[in-house]
Structure formats: C-alpha cells, structure tokens
Amino acid sequence: MEDSKDLRIAVVGGGISGLSAALYCQEHFPDGHGSVSVFEKRERLGGVLNTELRDGFEIEQSADNFITTVPYGLDLCRRLGLESDIVTTTPRNRQTFILWKDRLHKLPDGFMMMAPSKWWPMAVTRLLSPFGKLRAAMEYFIPAKKGDEDESMESFAVRRLGREVFDRLIEPLVSGVYAADMTRLSLLATLPRFREMEKKHGSLIRAMRKNCAEMKKKARQEKKKNGTASQNADTRQSGPRYNLFVTVKGGLGRITSEIEKRLDPQTVYCRTEVTQMARTESGKWSLTWRSLEDGRTESAEFDAVILAGESHNIAKLLGSAQIARPAELLAGIEHTGTVILTAAFRREDIGHPLDGMGAVVPAKEKNPILALSFSSEKYPHRAPEGTVLIRIFSGGSRDPEIVDMPEDEVRDLLLEKMANCLKIQGSPLMTSVSRWPNTMPQFHLGHLERIADLEKEMEAYPTLGVAGNSLTGVGIPHCIHSGEEAARKVLAALEQ
Ligand SMILES: Cc1cc2nc3c(=O)[nH]c(=O)nc-3n(C[C@H](O)[C@H](O)[C@H](O)COP(=O)(O)OP(=O)(O)OC[C@H]3O[C@@H](n4cnc5c(N)ncnc54)[C@H](O)[C@@H]3O)c2cc1C
C-alpha cells in the first residue's frame, strides 16, 4: 500500500452526491491522512440544492424536503450537527388537492400516491365518475400479475385501478414528484413498493387497508403506553406520505454549507470545469480542468476519482478516458428540465383556505403547473406571520420548453395560473424563479438493468467511483448514499 499521507482523491461535481463522497473520504482516509479535491462548475457548492433567505422568507430553489424512510439524509444531518433543526411537516392538513376542470378538489382521504386505503372517501369524491369508482373498486378482485418483469407506471396503474383513476389521481401525483413521461417511467425503478404490495397481498387496496389497520393498532398501543401516538401513525392523510418528510430550519442549503465548512478550502475549486480524464501509466488518474474565471487550464494526478456530476457529464469524462461502455450506459439516461417559481403573498390576498400541503395537476388539464406546494403551510417557519409562501413546480417531460422561456414570461405565466387556482387578489410581495435545465434524470423502462450493467462494468476500475441522482434514486437521501458508496469503494481499493 502507498503511504496514505500521499493519497489524493478528486471529486468531480459539488452537488449533494459529490459533497457526501468528499466528506466520507475525509472522515475515512486510512490513518486520517489524505486530501480530497472538489471541482464544481457553478460558482457555489450544492448543485441544485440552494436556499435563498429573503425578507424573512425561506425559499428552496429546488428540493423542498426529503424522505426519512431512506435513512441517509437524517444520518448525514445528525453527523453535521443539524439534528435539532430538523422539522417535520406540520401535522394539520396533511392532504393534497387535485386541480380538475379548473377547480381544486380534495384528493380522497387515504389515497396514498397509487392506491386508496379507505372506501368512503373514494365513494363520495367528485373527482371520479360512478364508472371510474366502480372500476377502482374492482382492483380488489383483479389477480396479481405473474413474473418479475418491469412495466411502465401507466401500464401498472391502469391495469390495477383503471384509466380514470390513473388520469385524474395517479398521473398528477406521480408527475408532481418525478416530472416524467408515465408511459416510459419504470415502476420498479421508482415505486417498487406498489409491485411488492400487489405480489404479497394480491391487491393494492387490500395491502393499503392492512397497512392502515396495523398503523391504527400501533397508534392505539403507543397512546396507551406514552399518552400520545407518534406522527407516523397518522392515517388521515392523502397524497405523498407527508408524515415521513422533513426539512432543516434555515433551509436544505445548510446541509451542503455544513459539509463545505468541513472541507479544506484550498482544495475546493468552484467555477472550474473538469474537461478530461485519462489513466496514467502508473495506474493513477490524470484530470484536466479549466477555470471558468480566466480560462486557465491545469492538470494533476490523483489516486482515485469520484465522478458525481449529472450522468451526461460523467459520460463525457468517461468517454475522454476511453471507458466506452460505462460512458455509453450513462449517456443513455435521459434528463428533463424543471422550473420552480416561489411567490410570497399577504394571507388575506388568498381566497383559498390553503387547508392542505399543496395541489397537483393532471396532464389532461393542459396547465403548465405540475404541482403547487403550500410551502409555509407545510413548514410554518418559512414565512413571517400574516404572509404565505407558495411554490410552483413546472416543466419536466410534460412541458420541457418552459425551462428555456425568458424568466419574466415564466413568472407571468405561472403567477396567472396560480392566481386562478387559489383565487389570489393582488400582487405577490416577492417572487423567485429557478430554472434547472437537464438536471432531472428519467428512470425509464430498462433503468435497473442499465445500472446493474454499469456497476458490473465499473468493477474493472476499483479507484474510479460514480455517484449522483441518475443511478438509484433522485431523492436527497439516495444521492447521499450514492456518494458515500462511491467513496467507500475507492477507499477500499486504495487500502489494499
Ligand atoms: C426542482 C427540483 C425539485 C426537487 N425536489 C426534491 C425534493 O423535494 N426532495 C428530494 O429529496 N429531492 C428533490 N429533488 C432532487 C434532488 O434535489 C437532486 O436529485 C439532488 O440534489 C441532486 O444532487 P447531485 O449531487 O446528484 O446532482 P447536482 O445537484 O445536479 O450536482 C451535480 C453537480 O456537478 C457539477 N458538474 C457536472 N459536471 C462537472 C464537471 N465536468 N466539472 C465540474 N463540475 C461538474 C454540476 O455543475 C452540478 O453542480 C429535486 C430536484 C429538482 C431539480
């Protein structure tokens, strides 16, 4: 083994995936020695994660919160000393609205992403026709599909619950998270738990009802033991499982800035693009980078490299190092762009009671809004008393052109649509537009096989890691895990 004091690792990409990799390397260098360099094209670290603090408002420019069932987000926050600032969604009004025929309707209580857990709210909802309701109820009796092959989200949902429930409830809920084309989105790469439910219980409704009954039982036991039941036992919600999401007071940008504080500023290079990579004769990696400040080009050798940019950017670097098959696999992952518009209003200017966490919009509505989030209703610390913060998620495969529209046009268009939905009078107190072109990977059918192939191919390069949101999940906890796994891989190789 080489003298560990000399170990040099480069991380390309300073988003949450790359930063998690860099932090892990720094915390786990053999004997505590070694240096990690981070290269980032943008002028700041964090990638798409960025929090803007303005006039008492906390504005998330991309991710809004993260799920806790995948533990890596919470674990990282604890390691960074942010645990006491973690906040859960406010327990009141954990429900979602659906825009249908230009009006907001409550999603039937207990309808969680792809399946209902309660009969009555489905029976009385105005979102479905009598035929649509009947077809959904038949799900209980439709036999589970045999075999393990993947299928599109649309095919699965229509097969189980019918076209109407798909078009009016499931398509908008899933689009509001993945901004994807449902006819190509892989069920197994995005929401595999629903296939597991089908397999185990024969029906999603049966599985949801069983789960609901178990949660209620647990809540009763907890209440008996502690006097109160935990928020995880809340069965009166609808939409995403809001009780499982958290954010950090001060914004998610605190996670990346806390990591930055722990890195050596001498080896963090922002506004610097890595343009080439090559294997040296001694088995190290040579990187060439270009400063976006002054155009200067430099090169250096590293013992290991972790590529944590968007997969199309990783592919270019792998290609430059003649690592052809992995480059091809990564280049084949399509991306779309998304837009976030955040606007603050005086509460009295909003006609809608905002008695939920937000709203989603079916494709059939032909509205540029994918989802609305009542940001300060979800997390009240985000806006000063008497005001509200609302954000719009737009773009994706449904409306890819919006990312390239001039900022003023995007703002005017989305504000007008939001004003109609929420009966807003008067102008916003402030607005913020963030555009994220080509950053949202699409887990189309075949994604799992693609990633399995990639992992196999990459075994031939033990000191080269790949990480990022294009691999096993777009959510923040998955990104953190992918960065840490890549770091673990290269450190293990360097220790041998
Ligand atoms: C609008 C939006 C809303 C979202 N909402 C949520 C949410 O609520 N919850 C959730 O969990 N997740 C959410 N996500 C997903 C999550 O935020 C992202 O998947 C995650 O932050 C991506 O992190 P990353 O480090 O993999 O990639 P990025 O943040 O894209 O970082 C990659 C970085 O690599 C840099 N780079 C690339 N190539 C090079 C190169 N050659 N040289 C130097 N630098 C390079 C890029 O400039 C970029 O900064 C959202 C994403 C978006 C866009």
The ligand as a Gaussian input file, in Angstrom:
#p B3LYP/6-31G(d) Opt

LIG

0 1
 C      -36.714000      21.391000      -8.930000
 C      -36.271000      20.189000      -8.135000
 C      -37.002000      19.800000      -7.025000
 C      -36.588000      18.693000      -6.278000
 N      -37.278000      18.346000      -5.155000
 C      -36.792000      17.372000      -4.351000
 C      -37.365000      17.132000      -3.073000
 O      -38.291000      17.824000      -2.636000
 N      -36.829000      16.136000      -2.319000
 C      -35.752000      15.408000      -2.719000
 O      -35.295000      14.522000      -1.977000
 N      -35.171000      15.633000      -3.911000
 C      -35.656000      16.602000      -4.720000
 N      -35.051000      16.870000      -5.910000
 C      -33.936000      16.013000      -6.331000
 C      -32.627000      16.340000      -5.635000
 O      -32.600000      17.670000      -5.200000
 C      -31.483000      16.106000      -6.617000
 O      -31.613000      14.839000      -7.209000
 C      -30.121000      16.165000      -5.922000
 O      -29.973000      17.358000      -5.183000
 C      -29.042000      16.026000      -6.984000
 O      -27.772000      16.047000      -6.389000
 P      -26.500000      15.621000      -7.224000
 O      -25.309000      15.996000      -6.432000
 O      -26.607000      14.205000      -7.658000
 O      -26.571000      16.468000      -8.572000
 P      -26.477000      18.037000      -8.797000
 O      -27.064000      18.777000      -7.666000
 O      -27.003000      18.259000     -10.162000
 O      -24.917000      18.311000      -8.770000
 C      -24.046000      17.899000      -9.789000
 C      -23.002000      18.985000      -9.919000
 O      -21.937000      18.527000     -10.757000
 C      -21.421000      19.648000     -11.429000
 N      -20.645000      19.165000     -12.578000
 C      -21.067000      18.352000     -13.557000
 N      -20.069000      18.090000     -14.429000
 C      -18.986000      18.765000     -13.982000
 C      -17.651000      18.895000     -14.460000
 N      -17.221000      18.280000     -15.568000
 N      -16.789000      19.678000     -13.761000
 C      -17.192000      20.308000     -12.631000
 N      -18.463000      20.223000     -12.138000
 C      -19.337000      19.454000     -12.803000
 C      -22.674000      20.433000     -11.816000
 O      -22.353000      21.781000     -12.066000
 C      -23.553000      20.241000     -10.585000
 O      -23.469000      21.330000      -9.670000
 C      -35.429000      17.970000      -6.662000
 C      -34.698000      18.373000      -7.788000
 C      -35.101000      19.476000      -8.513000
 C      -34.285000      19.932000      -9.704000

